[in-house]
Amino acid sequence: MDDMKLLRDLGAALEHEPPATLARQRNRLTQARPRRRRVGLLLTGLAAVATAAAVAVPTLVLRGTQTVAPPAGARPAKVATGALNVLVVGTDSRAGSERFRASRGARTDTILLVHLPADRKEITAVSIPRDSMVQIPRCGSVPARMDMINSAFDKGGLTCTVKTIETLTDVRIDHMMEVDFNAFKEVVDALGGVQIKVKQPVNDAKSQLRLPVGMRTLNGEQALGYMRLRSLGDGSDIQRIKRQQALLRAMLAKAKKTLTDPGRLRSFLAAATKSIKTDKGFDLETMADLAVSMSDSRLPKFVTVPWKPYPPDPNRIAWKQPEADQLFARLR
């Protein structure tokens, strides 16, 4: 079935029988005392559109996703405050591309712990450096060890990454999402590219990326190369994270402006369906609730886990204490 026809049909159907949570949202809008009949009709129409979009978008996205099991055993307690913590990882897998090698495992190139407070206003995205040396717990048959945090995914997948971060932070992760390199490129292209400010010239032979100084619009391949650069600045993981945060902020800002166009929305969702893996609990109802509750949210505030050089190897990172614990305590 054509995606846009599905969206239109679903929107029409929802006028008669929307899910319970979205019906409550629509009633809240339409039952406010109208000053004029025209205002009441306008609110009814807006509520119908919001209801259709909030359900249709997750429906299309979830058609192509795979689910990932949550960690087994003891986990941090879930506090009933209405807040949510979502782990989003970008992996260096190129499955489905010519550069993919089945013999090579994938590691997490980007790790973000996204905190959504109960009122959904001030969202915080915490970047966790992939070069962090941490104690990784036992995952299945793989024993506990001291290693770089991105090796948790390599050895035990997204489930082990969640278990590792929960063990280190005592923050309960409510939902998890995985996106690979190919998907990232497709999402950027579906947005029509993303504009960033290049502060120093880029001439990277490995990624074949060349960018002069100034405002530049990057396509998917260029954005991926820019996000992964190690030859810019001091070449550190922290410098790379700063570029990632700027790039993600620009992508989110553009998505908020452009995804109201049906054609662009269709392209964006077509890319997203190929990319996402989530936990089973991140279902249609949950995503629809989030879509409605986050309508007035500001763009996320990006922060990085406080860090210092890892004493045995200055090319690696150790979390700085007590600052790191204080950060995660606020998320709890």
Contacts in CASP RR format, 6 or more apart in sequence:
PFRMAT RR
TARGET T0000
AUTHOR 0000-0000-0000
METHOD contacts of the structure
MODEL  1
MDDMKLLRDLGAALEHEPPATLARQRNRLTQARPRRRRVGLLLTGLAAVA
TAAAVAVPTLVLRGTQTVAPPAGARPAKVATGALNVLVVGTDSRAGSERF
RASRGARTDTILLVHLPADRKEITAVSIPRDSMVQIPRCGSVPARMDMIN
SAFDKGGLTCTVKTIETLTDVRIDHMMEVDFNAFKEVVDALGGVQIKVKQ
PVNDAKSQLRLPVGMRTLNGEQALGYMRLRSLGDGSDIQRIKRQQALLRA
MLAKAKKTLTDPGRLRSFLAAATKSIKTDKGFDLETMADLAVSMSDSRLP
KFVTVPWKPYPPDPNRIAWKQPEADQLFARLR
3 60 0 8 1.000
3 266 0 8 1.000
3 269 0 8 1.000
3 270 0 8 1.000
4 262 0 8 1.000
4 263 0 8 1.000
4 266 0 8 1.000
6 56 0 8 1.000
6 59 0 8 1.000
6 60 0 8 1.000
7 52 0 8 1.000
7 56 0 8 1.000
7 60 0 8 1.000
7 262 0 8 1.000
10 52 0 8 1.000
10 55 0 8 1.000
10 56 0 8 1.000
10 59 0 8 1.000
11 48 0 8 1.000
11 51 0 8 1.000
11 52 0 8 1.000
11 55 0 8 1.000
11 56 0 8 1.000
12 52 0 8 1.000
14 22 0 8 1.000
14 48 0 8 1.000
14 51 0 8 1.000
14 52 0 8 1.000
14 55 0 8 1.000
15 48 0 8 1.000
15 51 0 8 1.000
15 52 0 8 1.000
18 26 0 8 1.000
18 51 0 8 1.000
18 55 0 8 1.000
19 55 0 8 1.000
19 285 0 8 1.000
19 288 0 8 1.000
21 285 0 8 1.000
21 288 0 8 1.000
21 289 0 8 1.000
21 292 0 8 1.000
22 51 0 8 1.000
22 54 0 8 1.000
22 55 0 8 1.000
22 288 0 8 1.000
22 292 0 8 1.000
23 51 0 8 1.000
25 47 0 8 1.000
25 50 0 8 1.000
25 51 0 8 1.000
25 54 0 8 1.000
25 292 0 8 1.000
26 47 0 8 1.000
26 48 0 8 1.000
26 50 0 8 1.000
26 51 0 8 1.000
29 43 0 8 1.000
29 46 0 8 1.000
29 47 0 8 1.000
29 50 0 8 1.000
30 40 0 8 1.000
30 43 0 8 1.000
30 44 0 8 1.000
30 47 0 8 1.000
32 43 0 8 1.000
34 40 0 8 1.000
34 43 0 8 1.000
50 292 0 8 1.000
50 295 0 8 1.000
53 291 0 8 1.000
54 288 0 8 1.000
54 291 0 8 1.000
54 292 0 8 1.000
55 284 0 8 1.000
55 288 0 8 1.000
57 265 0 8 1.000
57 269 0 8 1.000
57 287 0 8 1.000
57 291 0 8 1.000
58 284 0 8 1.000
58 287 0 8 1.000
58 288 0 8 1.000
58 291 0 8 1.000
59 284 0 8 1.000
60 269 0 8 1.000
60 273 0 8 1.000
61 269 0 8 1.000
61 272 0 8 1.000
61 273 0 8 1.000
61 276 0 8 1.000
61 287 0 8 1.000
62 283 0 8 1.000
62 284 0 8 1.000
62 287 0 8 1.000
63 273 0 8 1.000
64 273 0 8 1.000
64 274 0 8 1.000
64 276 0 8 1.000
65 273 0 8 1.000
65 276 0 8 1.000
65 277 0 8 1.000
65 278 0 8 1.000
66 277 0 8 1.000
66 278 0 8 1.000
67 277 0 8 1.000
67 278 0 8 1.000
67 279 0 8 1.000
67 280 0 8 1.000
67 281 0 8 1.000
68 157 0 8 1.000
68 158 0 8 1.000
68 159 0 8 1.000
68 176 0 8 1.000
68 178 0 8 1.000
68 277 0 8 1.000
68 278 0 8 1.000
68 279 0 8 1.000
68 280 0 8 1.000
69 159 0 8 1.000
69 279 0 8 1.000
69 280 0 8 1.000
70 159 0 8 1.000
70 162 0 8 1.000
70 176 0 8 1.000
70 279 0 8 1.000
71 159 0 8 1.000
71 160 0 8 1.000
71 162 0 8 1.000
71 163 0 8 1.000
71 166 0 8 1.000
75 166 0 8 1.000
75 172 0 8 1.000
76 166 0 8 1.000
76 170 0 8 1.000
76 171 0 8 1.000
76 172 0 8 1.000
76 332 0 8 1.000
77 172 0 8 1.000
78 172 0 8 1.000
78 174 0 8 1.000
79 172 0 8 1.000
79 332 0 8 1.000
81 118 0 8 1.000
82 118 0 8 1.000
83 115 0 8 1.000
83 116 0 8 1.000
83 117 0 8 1.000
83 118 0 8 1.000
84 115 0 8 1.000
84 116 0 8 1.000
84 174 0 8 1.000
84 175 0 8 1.000
84 290 0 8 1.000
85 113 0 8 1.000
85 114 0 8 1.000
85 115 0 8 1.000
85 116 0 8 1.000
85 171 0 8 1.000
85 172 0 8 1.000
85 173 0 8 1.000
85 174 0 8 1.000
85 175 0 8 1.000
85 331 0 8 1.000
86 113 0 8 1.000
86 114 0 8 1.000
86 116 0 8 1.000
86 173 0 8 1.000
86 174 0 8 1.000
86 175 0 8 1.000
86 176 0 8 1.000
86 177 0 8 1.000
87 111 0 8 1.000
87 112 0 8 1.000
87 113 0 8 1.000
87 114 0 8 1.000
87 161 0 8 1.000
87 162 0 8 1.000
87 165 0 8 1.000
87 173 0 8 1.000
87 175 0 8 1.000
87 176 0 8 1.000
87 177 0 8 1.000
88 110 0 8 1.000
88 111 0 8 1.000
88 112 0 8 1.000
88 113 0 8 1.000
88 114 0 8 1.000
88 176 0 8 1.000
88 177 0 8 1.000
88 178 0 8 1.000
88 179 0 8 1.000
89 108 0 8 1.000
89 110 0 8 1.000
89 111 0 8 1.000
89 112 0 8 1.000
89 153 0 8 1.000
89 158 0 8 1.000
89 161 0 8 1.000
89 176 0 8 1.000
89 177 0 8 1.000
89 178 0 8 1.000
89 179 0 8 1.000
90 108 0 8 1.000
90 109 0 8 1.000
90 110 0 8 1.000
90 111 0 8 1.000
90 178 0 8 1.000
90 179 0 8 1.000
90 180 0 8 1.000
90 181 0 8 1.000
90 184 0 8 1.000
91 106 0 8 1.000
91 107 0 8 1.000
91 108 0 8 1.000
91 109 0 8 1.000
91 153 0 8 1.000
91 178 0 8 1.000
91 179 0 8 1.000
91 180 0 8 1.000
91 181 0 8 1.000
92 106 0 8 1.000
92 107 0 8 1.000
92 108 0 8 1.000
92 109 0 8 1.000
92 180 0 8 1.000
92 181 0 8 1.000
93 100 0 8 1.000
93 105 0 8 1.000
93 106 0 8 1.000
93 180 0 8 1.000
93 181 0 8 1.000
94 100 0 8 1.000
94 180 0 8 1.000
94 181 0 8 1.000
94 182 0 8 1.000
95 106 0 8 1.000
95 180 0 8 1.000
95 182 0 8 1.000
96 182 0 8 1.000
97 181 0 8 1.000
97 182 0 8 1.000
105 154 0 8 1.000
106 153 0 8 1.000
106 154 0 8 1.000
106 180 0 8 1.000
107 130 0 8 1.000
107 150 0 8 1.000
107 151 0 8 1.000
107 153 0 8 1.000
107 154 0 8 1.000
108 130 0 8 1.000
108 149 0 8 1.000
108 150 0 8 1.000
108 152 0 8 1.000
108 153 0 8 1.000
108 161 0 8 1.000
109 130 0 8 1.000
109 150 0 8 1.000
109 181 0 8 1.000
109 228 0 8 1.000
110 127 0 8 1.000
110 130 0 8 1.000
110 227 0 8 1.000
110 244 0 8 1.000
111 127 0 8 1.000
111 128 0 8 1.000
111 129 0 8 1.000
111 130 0 8 1.000
111 149 0 8 1.000
111 150 0 8 1.000
111 161 0 8 1.000
111 165 0 8 1.000
112 125 0 8 1.000
112 126 0 8 1.000
112 127 0 8 1.000
112 128 0 8 1.000
113 125 0 8 1.000
113 126 0 8 1.000
113 128 0 8 1.000
113 165 0 8 1.000
113 169 0 8 1.000
113 171 0 8 1.000
113 173 0 8 1.000
113 331 0 8 1.000
114 123 0 8 1.000
114 124 0 8 1.000
114 125 0 8 1.000
114 126 0 8 1.000
114 300 0 8 1.000
115 123 0 8 1.000
115 124 0 8 1.000
115 125 0 8 1.000
115 126 0 8 1.000
115 331 0 8 1.000
116 123 0 8 1.000
116 290 0 8 1.000
116 294 0 8 1.000
117 123 0 8 1.000
120 293 0 8 1.000
120 294 0 8 1.000
120 296 0 8 1.000
120 297 0 8 1.000
121 296 0 8 1.000
121 297 0 8 1.000
121 298 0 8 1.000
122 298 0 8 1.000
122 301 0 8 1.000
123 294 0 8 1.000
123 297 0 8 1.000
123 298 0 8 1.000
123 299 0 8 1.000
123 300 0 8 1.000
123 301 0 8 1.000
124 300 0 8 1.000
124 301 0 8 1.000
124 303 0 8 1.000
124 331 0 8 1.000
125 245 0 8 1.000
125 248 0 8 1.000
125 300 0 8 1.000
125 301 0 8 1.000
125 302 0 8 1.000
125 303 0 8 1.000
126 303 0 8 1.000
126 304 0 8 1.000
126 305 0 8 1.000
126 327 0 8 1.000
126 331 0 8 1.000
127 241 0 8 1.000
127 244 0 8 1.000
127 245 0 8 1.000
127 302 0 8 1.000
127 303 0 8 1.000
127 304 0 8 1.000
127 305 0 8 1.000
128 149 0 8 1.000
128 165 0 8 1.000
128 305 0 8 1.000
129 149 0 8 1.000
129 237 0 8 1.000
129 238 0 8 1.000
129 241 0 8 1.000
129 304 0 8 1.000
129 305 0 8 1.000
129 307 0 8 1.000
129 317 0 8 1.000
130 148 0 8 1.000
130 149 0 8 1.000
130 150 0 8 1.000
130 237 0 8 1.000
131 148 0 8 1.000
131 150 0 8 1.000
131 237 0 8 1.000
131 315 0 8 1.000
131 316 0 8 1.000
131 317 0 8 1.000
132 148 0 8 1.000
132 149 0 8 1.000
132 305 0 8 1.000
132 307 0 8 1.000
132 316 0 8 1.000
132 317 0 8 1.000
132 318 0 8 1.000
132 319 0 8 1.000
133 146 0 8 1.000
133 147 0 8 1.000
133 148 0 8 1.000
133 149 0 8 1.000
133 310 0 8 1.000
133 313 0 8 1.000
133 316 0 8 1.000
133 317 0 8 1.000
133 318 0 8 1.000
134 146 0 8 1.000
134 147 0 8 1.000
134 148 0 8 1.000
134 149 0 8 1.000
134 164 0 8 1.000
134 168 0 8 1.000
134 319 0 8 1.000
135 144 0 8 1.000
135 145 0 8 1.000
135 146 0 8 1.000
135 167 0 8 1.000
135 168 0 8 1.000
136 144 0 8 1.000
136 145 0 8 1.000
136 146 0 8 1.000
136 147 0 8 1.000
136 149 0 8 1.000
136 151 0 8 1.000
136 152 0 8 1.000
136 155 0 8 1.000
136 160 0 8 1.000
136 164 0 8 1.000
137 144 0 8 1.000
137 163 0 8 1.000
137 164 0 8 1.000
137 167 0 8 1.000
138 144 0 8 1.000
139 152 0 8 1.000
139 155 0 8 1.000
139 156 0 8 1.000
139 157 0 8 1.000
139 159 0 8 1.000
139 160 0 8 1.000
139 163 0 8 1.000
139 164 0 8 1.000
140 156 0 8 1.000
140 160 0 8 1.000
142 155 0 8 1.000
142 156 0 8 1.000
142 160 0 8 1.000
148 316 0 8 1.000
149 161 0 8 1.000
149 164 0 8 1.000
149 165 0 8 1.000
152 160 0 8 1.000
152 161 0 8 1.000
152 163 0 8 1.000
152 164 0 8 1.000
153 160 0 8 1.000
153 161 0 8 1.000
158 176 0 8 1.000
158 178 0 8 1.000
158 277 0 8 1.000
161 176 0 8 1.000
162 173 0 8 1.000
162 176 0 8 1.000
165 171 0 8 1.000
165 173 0 8 1.000
166 172 0 8 1.000
166 173 0 8 1.000
168 319 0 8 1.000
169 328 0 8 1.000
169 331 0 8 1.000
170 328 0 8 1.000
170 332 0 8 1.000
171 328 0 8 1.000
171 331 0 8 1.000
171 332 0 8 1.000
172 332 0 8 1.000
175 278 0 8 1.000
175 279 0 8 1.000
175 281 0 8 1.000
175 282 0 8 1.000
175 286 0 8 1.000
176 278 0 8 1.000
176 279 0 8 1.000
176 282 0 8 1.000
177 276 0 8 1.000
177 277 0 8 1.000
177 278 0 8 1.000
177 282 0 8 1.000
178 276 0 8 1.000
178 277 0 8 1.000
178 278 0 8 1.000
179 187 0 8 1.000
179 275 0 8 1.000
179 276 0 8 1.000
180 275 0 8 1.000
181 224 0 8 1.000
182 274 0 8 1.000
182 275 0 8 1.000
183 271 0 8 1.000
183 272 0 8 1.000
183 274 0 8 1.000
183 275 0 8 1.000
183 276 0 8 1.000
184 220 0 8 1.000
184 223 0 8 1.000
184 224 0 8 1.000
184 227 0 8 1.000
184 275 0 8 1.000
185 220 0 8 1.000
185 221 0 8 1.000
185 223 0 8 1.000
185 224 0 8 1.000
186 220 0 8 1.000
186 270 0 8 1.000
186 271 0 8 1.000
186 274 0 8 1.000
186 275 0 8 1.000
187 251 0 8 1.000
187 268 0 8 1.000
187 271 0 8 1.000
187 272 0 8 1.000
187 275 0 8 1.000
188 194 0 8 1.000
188 218 0 8 1.000
188 219 0 8 1.000
188 220 0 8 1.000
188 223 0 8 1.000
188 224 0 8 1.000
188 251 0 8 1.000
189 219 0 8 1.000
189 220 0 8 1.000
189 267 0 8 1.000
189 271 0 8 1.000
190 264 0 8 1.000
190 267 0 8 1.000
190 268 0 8 1.000
190 270 0 8 1.000
190 271 0 8 1.000
190 272 0 8 1.000
191 251 0 8 1.000
191 254 0 8 1.000
191 255 0 8 1.000
191 258 0 8 1.000
191 264 0 8 1.000
191 268 0 8 1.000
192 219 0 8 1.000
192 254 0 8 1.000
192 258 0 8 1.000
192 264 0 8 1.000
193 217 0 8 1.000
193 218 0 8 1.000
193 219 0 8 1.000
193 220 0 8 1.000
193 223 0 8 1.000
193 254 0 8 1.000
194 217 0 8 1.000
194 218 0 8 1.000
194 223 0 8 1.000
194 247 0 8 1.000
194 250 0 8 1.000
194 251 0 8 1.000
194 254 0 8 1.000
195 215 0 8 1.000
195 216 0 8 1.000
195 217 0 8 1.000
195 218 0 8 1.000
195 250 0 8 1.000
195 254 0 8 1.000
196 215 0 8 1.000
196 216 0 8 1.000
196 218 0 8 1.000
196 226 0 8 1.000
196 246 0 8 1.000
196 247 0 8 1.000
196 250 0 8 1.000
197 214 0 8 1.000
197 215 0 8 1.000
197 216 0 8 1.000
197 246 0 8 1.000
198 211 0 8 1.000
198 212 0 8 1.000
198 213 0 8 1.000
198 214 0 8 1.000
198 215 0 8 1.000
198 216 0 8 1.000
199 213 0 8 1.000
199 214 0 8 1.000
200 213 0 8 1.000
200 232 0 8 1.000
200 233 0 8 1.000
201 211 0 8 1.000
201 212 0 8 1.000
201 213 0 8 1.000
202 209 0 8 1.000
202 210 0 8 1.000
202 211 0 8 1.000
202 226 0 8 1.000
202 229 0 8 1.000
202 232 0 8 1.000
203 209 0 8 1.000
203 210 0 8 1.000
204 210 0 8 1.000
204 225 0 8 1.000
204 229 0 8 1.000
204 231 0 8 1.000
204 232 0 8 1.000
206 231 0 8 1.000
207 224 0 8 1.000
207 225 0 8 1.000
207 228 0 8 1.000
207 229 0 8 1.000
209 222 0 8 1.000
209 225 0 8 1.000
209 226 0 8 1.000
209 229 0 8 1.000
211 218 0 8 1.000
211 222 0 8 1.000
211 226 0 8 1.000
218 226 0 8 1.000
223 247 0 8 1.000
226 243 0 8 1.000
226 247 0 8 1.000
227 240 0 8 1.000
227 243 0 8 1.000
227 244 0 8 1.000
227 247 0 8 1.000
228 240 0 8 1.000
229 235 0 8 1.000
229 240 0 8 1.000
229 243 0 8 1.000
230 240 0 8 1.000
232 239 0 8 1.000
232 243 0 8 1.000
233 239 0 8 1.000
237 317 0 8 1.000
238 304 0 8 1.000
238 307 0 8 1.000
238 317 0 8 1.000
241 304 0 8 1.000
245 302 0 8 1.000
245 304 0 8 1.000
248 302 0 8 1.000
249 299 0 8 1.000
249 300 0 8 1.000
249 302 0 8 1.000
252 299 0 8 1.000
252 300 0 8 1.000
253 299 0 8 1.000
255 268 0 8 1.000
256 299 0 8 1.000
258 264 0 8 1.000
259 265 0 8 1.000
259 268 0 8 1.000
303 327 0 8 1.000
305 319 0 8 1.000
305 324 0 8 1.000
305 327 0 8 1.000
306 319 0 8 1.000
306 320 0 8 1.000
306 323 0 8 1.000
306 324 0 8 1.000
306 327 0 8 1.000
307 317 0 8 1.000
307 318 0 8 1.000
307 319 0 8 1.000
307 320 0 8 1.000
307 324 0 8 1.000
308 317 0 8 1.000
308 318 0 8 1.000
308 319 0 8 1.000
308 320 0 8 1.000
309 316 0 8 1.000
309 317 0 8 1.000
309 318 0 8 1.000
310 316 0 8 1.000
310 317 0 8 1.000
310 318 0 8 1.000
311 318 0 8 1.000
END
